[in-house]
Amino acid sequence: MPNLLHHIKTIKLSGVSPVVCINSFTTDTAEEIKVVKRAWNRPARIVRFPRIGARREGALELADMIIDACEKSNGSNSFTPTK
């Protein structure tokens, strides 16, 4: 968890709105997912991506969150990816 929180902090410092995808497994409990979601108290958008089953829905939700994050940044950050 500390590593994830550090990455979110670093991303936010660059001016980019972070999106977190929880790569979940059928063995994950609802409580485990809640713990992960509570850990950062909303500094990032969060989507659960199931490993088996509703992958299409998870992928669409993730894509929508990424599009929303890009639209909300509206060019307000100075992040430029390197080649």
DOPALUM-767726 format. One line per 2 residues: their letters; for each residue z, x, y of N, C-alpha, C. Coordinates in Angstrom, 1 decimal. Layout:
A> Z X Y Z X Y Z X Y ~ ...
***
This chain:
MP> 0.0 0.8 -1.2 0.0 0.0 0.0 0.0 0.9 1.3 ~ 0.8 1.9 1.3 0.8 2.8 2.5 -0.6 3.3 2.8
NL> -1.4 3.7 1.8 -2.7 4.2 2.0 -3.6 3.1 2.6 ~ -3.6 1.9 2.1 -4.4 0.8 2.6 -4.0 0.6 4.1
LH> -2.7 0.5 4.4 -2.3 0.3 5.8 -2.8 1.4 6.7 ~ -2.7 2.6 6.2 -3.2 3.7 7.0 -4.7 3.6 7.3
HI> -5.5 3.2 6.3 -6.9 3.0 6.5 -7.2 1.9 7.5 ~ -6.5 0.8 7.4 -6.6 -0.3 8.4 -6.3 0.2 9.8
KT> -5.3 1.0 10.0 -4.9 1.5 11.3 -6.0 2.4 11.8 ~ -6.5 3.3 11.0 -7.6 4.2 11.4 -8.8 3.4 11.8
IK> -9.2 2.4 11.1 -10.4 1.6 11.4 -10.2 0.9 12.7 ~ -9.0 0.3 12.9 -8.7 -0.4 14.2 -8.8 0.6 15.4
LS> -8.4 1.9 15.2 -8.4 2.8 16.3 -9.9 3.1 16.7 ~ -10.8 3.0 15.8 -12.2 3.2 16.1 -12.8 2.0 16.8
GV> -12.1 0.9 17.0 -12.6 -0.2 17.6 -13.3 -1.2 16.7 ~ -13.3 -0.9 15.5 -14.0 -1.8 14.5 -13.0 -2.8 13.9
SP> -13.4 -4.0 13.8 -12.5 -5.0 13.2 -12.5 -4.9 11.7 ~ -11.4 -4.5 11.0 -11.5 -4.3 9.6 -11.6 -5.6 8.8
VV> -12.2 -5.5 7.6 -12.3 -6.5 6.6 -11.8 -5.9 5.3 ~ -10.8 -6.5 4.7 -10.3 -6.0 3.5 -10.7 -6.9 2.3
CI> -11.3 -6.3 1.3 -11.7 -7.0 0.1 -10.7 -6.7 -1.0 ~ -10.0 -7.6 -1.6 -9.1 -7.4 -2.7 -9.9 -7.6 -4.0
NS> -10.1 -6.5 -4.7 -10.9 -6.5 -5.9 -9.9 -6.9 -7.0 ~ -9.9 -8.2 -7.3 -8.9 -8.8 -8.2 -9.3 -8.9 -9.6
FT> -8.4 -8.9 -10.5 -8.6 -8.9 -11.9 -7.9 -10.2 -12.5 ~ -8.3 -10.6 -13.6 -7.8 -11.8 -14.2 -6.3 -11.7 -14.5
TD> -5.8 -10.4 -14.7 -4.4 -10.2 -14.9 -3.5 -10.2 -13.7 ~ -4.2 -10.2 -12.5 -3.4 -10.2 -11.3 -2.7 -11.6 -11.1
TA> -1.4 -11.5 -10.7 -0.7 -12.8 -10.5 -0.9 -13.3 -9.1 ~ -0.6 -14.5 -8.9 -0.6 -15.1 -7.5 0.4 -14.3 -6.6
EE> 1.5 -14.0 -7.1 2.5 -13.3 -6.4 2.0 -11.9 -5.9 ~ 1.3 -11.2 -6.8 0.8 -9.9 -6.5 -0.2 -10.0 -5.3
IK> -1.0 -11.0 -5.4 -2.0 -11.2 -4.3 -1.3 -11.5 -3.0 ~ -0.2 -12.3 -3.0 0.5 -12.6 -1.8 1.2 -11.4 -1.2
VV> 1.7 -10.5 -2.1 2.3 -9.3 -1.6 1.3 -8.4 -0.8 ~ 0.1 -8.3 -1.4 -0.9 -7.5 -0.7 -1.3 -8.1 0.6
KR> -1.5 -9.5 0.6 -1.9 -10.1 1.9 -0.8 -10.1 2.9 ~ 0.5 -10.1 2.5 1.6 -10.1 3.5 1.8 -8.7 4.0
AW> 1.4 -7.7 3.4 1.7 -6.3 3.7 1.3 -5.9 5.1 ~ 0.2 -6.4 5.6 -0.3 -6.0 6.9 -0.2 -7.1 8.0
NR> 0.3 -8.2 7.6 0.6 -9.3 8.6 -0.6 -9.6 9.6 ~ -1.8 -9.7 9.0 -3.0 -10.1 9.7 -3.7 -9.1 10.7
PA> -3.6 -7.8 10.5 -4.4 -7.0 11.4 -5.9 -6.9 10.9 ~ -6.2 -7.5 9.8 -7.5 -7.4 9.2 -7.9 -8.8 8.5
RI> -9.2 -9.0 8.4 -9.6 -10.2 7.6 -9.5 -9.8 6.1 ~ -9.1 -10.8 5.3 -8.8 -10.5 3.9 -9.6 -11.5 3.0
VR> -10.2 -11.0 2.0 -10.9 -11.9 1.1 -10.6 -11.3 -0.3 ~ -10.4 -12.2 -1.3 -10.2 -11.8 -2.7 -11.5 -12.0 -3.4
FP> -11.9 -10.9 -4.0 -13.2 -10.8 -4.8 -12.9 -10.8 -6.3 ~ -13.1 -11.9 -7.0 -12.8 -11.9 -8.4 -13.8 -11.0 -9.2
RI> -13.2 -10.3 -10.2 -14.0 -9.5 -11.0 -14.9 -10.3 -12.0 ~ -14.3 -11.4 -12.4 -15.0 -12.3 -13.4 -15.0 -13.7 -12.9
GA> -16.1 -14.4 -13.1 -16.1 -15.8 -12.7 -16.8 -16.1 -11.4 ~ -16.1 -16.5 -10.4 -16.7 -16.9 -9.2 -17.1 -15.8 -8.3
RR> -17.8 -14.8 -8.8 -18.3 -13.7 -8.0 -19.2 -14.1 -6.9 ~ -20.1 -15.0 -7.1 -21.0 -15.4 -6.0 -20.2 -16.0 -4.8
EG> -19.2 -16.8 -5.1 -18.4 -17.4 -4.0 -17.6 -16.3 -3.2 ~ -17.1 -15.4 -4.0 -16.3 -14.3 -3.4 -17.2 -13.4 -2.5
AL> -18.5 -13.2 -3.0 -19.4 -12.3 -2.3 -19.8 -13.0 -1.0 ~ -20.0 -14.3 -1.1 -20.4 -15.1 0.1 -19.3 -15.1 1.2
EL> -18.1 -15.3 0.7 -16.9 -15.3 1.6 -16.8 -13.9 2.3 ~ -16.9 -12.9 1.5 -16.9 -11.5 2.0 -18.0 -11.3 3.1
AD> -19.2 -11.7 2.8 -20.3 -11.6 3.7 -20.1 -12.3 5.0 ~ -19.5 -13.5 4.9 -19.2 -14.3 6.1 -18.2 -13.6 6.9
MI> -17.2 -13.0 6.3 -16.1 -12.3 7.1 -16.7 -11.1 7.8 ~ -17.6 -10.4 7.1 -18.2 -9.2 7.7 -19.1 -9.6 8.9
ID> -19.9 -10.7 8.7 -20.7 -11.2 9.8 -19.8 -11.6 11.0 ~ -18.7 -12.3 10.7 -17.8 -12.8 11.8 -17.2 -11.6 12.5
AC> -16.8 -10.6 11.8 -16.2 -9.4 12.4 -17.2 -8.7 13.3 ~ -18.5 -8.6 12.9 -19.5 -8.0 13.7 -19.8 -8.8 14.9
EK> -19.9 -10.1 14.8 -20.2 -10.9 15.9 -19.0 -10.9 17.0 ~ -17.8 -10.9 16.5 -16.6 -10.8 17.4 -16.5 -9.5 18.1
SN> -17.0 -8.4 17.5 -16.9 -7.1 18.2 -17.9 -7.1 19.4 ~ -19.0 -7.9 19.3 -19.9 -8.1 20.4 -20.3 -6.8 21.1
GS> -20.4 -5.7 20.4 -20.7 -4.4 21.0 -19.6 -3.8 21.8 ~ -18.4 -4.3 21.6 -17.2 -3.8 22.4 -16.6 -2.5 21.8
NS> -17.1 -2.0 20.7 -16.6 -0.8 20.2 -17.6 0.3 20.4 ~ -17.1 1.5 20.3 -18.0 2.7 20.5 -18.3 3.4 19.2
FT> -18.0 2.7 18.1 -18.2 3.3 16.8 -19.7 3.5 16.5 ~ -20.1 4.7 16.1 -21.5 5.0 15.6 -21.4 5.7 14.3
PT> -22.0 5.0 13.3 -22.0 5.7 12.0 -22.8 7.0 12.0 ~ -22.4 7.9 11.2 -23.1 9.2 11.1 -24.2 9.1 10.0
K> -25.2 9.9 10.1 -26.3 9.8 9.1 -26.0 10.9 8.0
***
